[in-house]
């Protein structure tokens, strides 16, 4: 059994593989046993052939079709024997000794179920990256934010968030997790297909007593938006729909009705905002996401009942105010200005 298995999920990403696999191979030679896997989600480009010929040290898992981010990882991880799994996006550049700080911390802190490195922006390397930065949180209405990123405002990294710290969610761009724990809580929710699935997974981890942390001594650089950019209506649809499903699955009874009422208002405002910006596709995507949530939520009722057996109202990392109000009305643009407790 390997100590660490790095799993890169790929779909038609041959250019990304050529760009970033060399650094993963070069920077993942450790004293402990580490294997690198490419899980291919039914690519129609040359991803498999290029991996076999140019990167023979990478182990290939051919999934045969596109199962999406969540189910693709679930299927691949079920075939791998390792103590720790790293879910690594194909558009991530790793750095020297990026694995060691996370392994050392996890080895000595058995209560920690998952962690993430510090994630900087590959295109602007002095700044944090949107999808994870230096650890993730959510507000009481389900809006994610990070140490180093609130909404679309990215902070420059001056070392202000270099402490190892508890977080609510760890980024799926570079998620380091115990395989046994991943399987115990059911892995990623395949019904999400893509987006928000790692936050949902981390919510289940935290509810079941596992700690989550960020280890900033490990640094990676993430391109972000390599599959779908932020302005893509498909991405907008998945983010809004899955966020609502995540709330339905996890928010305690006493807060759910108020949370969903607030989200109805906030989502309609988001749709109006997109419309005023001329982004008709994104405005429609928000409304379609809400409609599909109303249809699908009954299919998640059993998950909700199971999660509520564990969910604590004192779960750490949920900001007790509205992030949207504080960002747009109060002008709070930095994590350090928020009061999480």
C-alpha positions in Angstrom: 0.0 0.0 0.0 1.3 3.5 -0.9 1.5 6.2 1.7 0.1 8.7 -0.8 -1.7 8.4 -4.0 -2.0 11.6 -6.2 -5.1 11.3 -8.4 -5.5 13.7 -11.3 -8.9 13.5 -13.0 -8.7 14.4 -16.7 -11.2 15.1 -19.4 -9.7 16.3 -22.8 -7.0 18.1 -21.0 -3.9 17.0 -22.9 -2.4 20.5 -23.0 -2.8 20.8 -19.2 -1.1 17.4 -18.7 1.9 18.4 -20.8 2.1 21.7 -18.9 1.7 20.5 -15.3 2.5 16.8 -15.0 6.2 17.4 -15.2 6.2 19.4 -12.0 4.0 16.9 -10.2 6.5 14.1 -11.2 9.5 16.2 -10.3 8.2 17.5 -6.9 6.6 14.3 -5.6 9.7 12.2 -5.1 9.4 11.6 -1.3 10.9 9.3 1.3 7.5 7.7 1.7 5.9 5.7 -1.1 3.9 7.9 -3.5 2.1 7.0 -6.7 0.6 9.3 -9.3 -2.6 8.3 -11.1 -4.3 9.8 -14.1 -8.0 9.0 -14.0 -9.4 9.7 -17.5 -13.0 10.6 -17.8 -13.6 9.3 -21.3 -11.4 11.8 -23.1 -11.7 12.1 -26.9 -8.3 13.8 -27.3 -4.8 12.3 -27.0 -4.7 12.4 -23.2 -4.3 8.6 -22.7 -1.7 8.1 -25.5 0.3 11.1 -24.3 0.3 9.9 -20.7 1.4 6.5 -21.8 4.2 7.7 -24.1 5.4 10.9 -22.4 4.7 10.1 -18.7 5.2 6.4 -18.3 5.6 6.7 -14.5 2.0 7.8 -14.2 -0.4 5.0 -13.6 -3.5 5.2 -15.8 -7.1 4.5 -14.8 -9.3 4.6 -17.9 -12.9 5.3 -16.7 -14.2 5.0 -20.3 -16.8 7.8 -20.1 -17.3 11.2 -18.5 -18.6 10.7 -15.0 -18.0 14.2 -13.9 -15.7 15.4 -11.1 -17.5 13.7 -8.3 -18.2 10.2 -9.6 -15.0 10.2 -11.6 -13.0 10.6 -8.4 -15.2 8.1 -6.5 -14.6 5.4 -9.1 -10.9 6.1 -9.4 -10.3 6.2 -5.6 -12.2 2.9 -5.1 -9.5 1.2 -7.2 -6.5 2.7 -5.3 -4.8 1.3 -2.2 -3.2 4.1 -0.2 -3.4 5.7 3.2 -3.8 9.2 1.9 -5.4 10.4 -1.3 -4.7 13.7 -3.0 -7.4 14.9 -5.4 -5.3 17.2 -7.6 -6.7 19.2 -10.5 -4.9 18.9 -13.8 -4.2 22.6 -13.9 -2.2 22.7 -10.7 1.5 23.4 -10.5 3.0 21.9 -7.4 6.2 23.0 -5.7 9.2 21.3 -4.0 8.3 19.4 -0.9 4.6 20.1 -1.2 3.5 16.7 0.1 5.8 16.5 3.2 4.1 19.2 5.4 0.7 17.7 4.9 1.8 14.1 5.5 3.7 15.1 8.6 0.7 17.0 10.1 -1.8 14.3 9.3 0.5 11.6 10.7 0.7 13.4 14.0 -3.0 14.6 14.2 -5.3 11.6 13.7 -8.4 13.8 14.3 -7.8 15.6 11.1 -9.7 14.0 8.2 -8.5 16.3 5.4 -6.4 19.3 4.6 -5.3 21.5 1.8 -2.1 23.4 0.8 -2.0 27.2 0.3 -3.3 27.8 -3.2 -2.0 30.8 -5.2 -3.0 32.0 -8.6 -0.9 30.5 -11.4 -1.6 33.5 -13.6 -0.6 36.1 -10.9 1.6 34.2 -8.5 1.8 36.8 -5.7 -2.0 36.5 -5.2 -4.3 33.9 -3.7 -6.4 31.8 -6.0 -10.1 31.9 -6.0 -10.8 28.2 -5.4 -9.3 27.6 -2.0 -6.7 30.3 -1.2 -5.6 29.6 2.3 -8.6 27.6 3.5 -12.4 27.8 3.0 -15.4 28.8 5.0 -19.1 29.5 4.3 -21.6 32.1 5.6 -24.9 31.2 7.1 -26.6 31.3 3.7 -24.1 29.0 2.0 -21.8 31.4 0.3 -18.2 30.2 0.2 -15.2 32.3 0.9 -11.6 31.8 1.8 -8.7 33.2 3.9 -7.4 35.4 1.1 -10.5 35.6 -1.1 -14.0 37.1 -0.5 -16.3 37.0 -3.5 -14.1 38.1 -6.5 -11.6 40.0 -4.4 -8.3 38.2 -4.2 -5.7 39.3 -1.6 -2.0 39.5 -2.3 -0.1 36.9 -0.2 2.1 38.6 2.3 2.3 35.6 4.6 -0.7 37.0 6.6 -2.4 33.5 6.5 0.6 31.3 6.9 -0.5 29.7 10.2 -1.9 26.2 10.2 -5.6 26.8 10.9 -8.9 25.0 11.1 -11.2 25.5 8.1 -14.7 24.6 7.1 -13.8 23.2 3.7 -10.6 22.3 1.9 -10.4 22.9 -1.9 -11.0 20.2 -4.4 -8.2 21.7 -6.5 -5.8 20.0 -4.1 -7.6 18.0 -1.5 -5.5 15.8 0.8 -7.7 13.2 2.6 -7.5 9.9 4.4 -8.8 7.3 2.1 -10.5 5.4 4.9 -12.4 8.6 6.0 -13.3 9.4 2.3 -15.0 6.1 2.0 -16.5 6.2 5.5 -18.5 9.4 4.8 -19.5 8.3 1.3 -17.0 10.2 -0.9 -18.2 13.0 -3.2 -21.9 13.2 -4.0 -22.0 12.0 -7.6 -25.4 13.7 -8.2 -23.6 17.0 -8.0 -21.6 16.1 -11.1 -19.2 19.0 -10.5 -18.9 22.2 -8.3 -19.6 22.5 -4.6 -19.1 18.7 -4.1 -15.9 19.2 -2.0 -17.7 21.6 0.3 -20.5 19.1 0.8 -18.0 16.4 1.5 -16.1 18.6 4.0 -19.4 19.5 5.7 -20.1 15.8 6.3 -16.5 15.3 7.6 -16.9 18.2 10.1 -20.3 17.0 11.2 -18.9 13.6 12.0 -16.2 15.0 14.2 -13.2 15.2 11.8 -11.1 18.3 11.8 -10.1 20.1 8.6 -7.1 22.3 8.3 -5.0 24.3 5.8 -1.3 23.7 5.8 0.2 26.9 4.2 3.8 25.5 4.4 2.7 23.5 1.3 2.2 25.8 -1.7 0.6 25.1 -5.1 -0.4 27.3 -8.0 -3.8 26.8 -9.6 -4.9 28.1 -13.1 -8.6 27.8 -12.2 -11.5 27.8 -14.7 -9.6 25.5 -17.0 -12.7 23.4 -17.8 -15.4 26.0 -17.4 -14.7 29.7 -16.9 -16.5 31.8 -14.3 -18.8 33.4 -17.0 -20.0 30.0 -18.3 -23.8 29.5 -17.7 -23.3 25.8 -17.2 -20.9 26.6 -14.3 -23.3 29.1 -12.9 -26.1 26.6 -13.0 -24.1 23.9 -11.2 -22.8 26.2 -8.6 -26.3 27.6 -7.7 -28.1 24.3 -7.9 -25.5 22.3 -5.9 -25.2 25.0 -3.3 -28.9 24.8 -2.6 -28.8 21.0 -2.5 -25.9 21.1 -0.1 -27.8 23.4 2.2 -30.8 21.2 2.1 -28.7 18.2 2.9 -26.9 19.7 5.9 -28.6 22.8 7.5 -30.4 21.9 10.8 -34.2 22.0 10.9 -34.4 25.1 13.0 -32.5 27.2 10.4 -33.5 25.6 7.1 -36.7 27.5 6.3 -35.1 30.9 7.1 -32.0 30.0 5.1 -34.0 29.0 2.0 -36.2 32.1 2.2 -33.1 34.2 2.3 -31.6 32.4 -0.6 -34.7 32.9 -2.7 -34.2 36.6 -2.3 -30.5 36.5 -2.8 -30.7 34.2 -5.9 -33.3 36.5 -7.5 -31.0 39.4 -6.9 -28.1 37.5 -8.5 -30.3 36.8 -11.5 -31.2 40.4 -11.8 -27.5 41.4 -11.4 -26.5 39.1 -14.3 -29.4 40.5 -16.4 -28.3 44.1 -15.8 -24.8 43.2 -16.9 -26.1 41.7 -20.1 -25.4 38.1 -19.1 -28.7 36.6 -20.1 -27.4 33.1 -20.1 -26.2 33.3 -16.5 -29.4 35.0 -15.3 -31.4 32.1 -16.9 -29.0 29.6 -15.3 -29.7 30.9 -11.8 -33.5 30.6 -12.3 -33.1 27.1 -13.9 -30.9 26.0 -10.9 -33.7 27.0 -8.5 -36.3 25.2 -10.5 -34.2 22.0 -10.6 -33.4 22.2 -6.9 -37.2 22.3 -6.2 -37.6 19.1 -8.3 -34.5 17.3 -7.0 -34.6 18.0 -3.3 -37.0 15.1 -2.5 -34.2 12.7 -3.8 -31.9 14.1 -1.1 -34.3 13.7 1.8 -32.7 10.4 3.0 -29.3 12.1 2.9 -30.7 15.0 4.9 -32.1 12.7 7.6 -28.7 10.8 7.9 -26.7 14.0 8.0 -28.9 15.6 10.7 -28.1 12.7 13.0 -24.6 14.2 13.1 -24.8 17.9 12.2 -24.0 20.2 15.1 -25.4 23.7 15.3 -22.0 24.7 16.7 -20.1 23.4 13.7 -16.9 25.6 13.3 -16.3 27.7 10.3 -19.8 29.0 9.4 -19.8 32.8 9.3 -22.9 33.9 11.3 -23.7 36.9 9.1 -24.5 37.4 5.4 -21.2 37.6 3.5 -23.1 39.2 0.6 -24.3 42.1 2.8 -20.9 42.6 4.4 -19.1 42.6 1.1 -21.4 44.8 -1.0 -23.0 47.0 1.7 -20.4 47.2 4.5 -17.4 47.0 2.1 -15.6 44.2 3.8 -13.1 42.8 1.2 -10.6 41.0 3.4 -10.9 37.8 5.4 -9.0 39.4 8.3 -11.8 42.0 8.7 -14.5 39.3 9.2 -15.5 38.2 12.7 -16.2 34.5 12.4 -17.1 34.0 16.0 
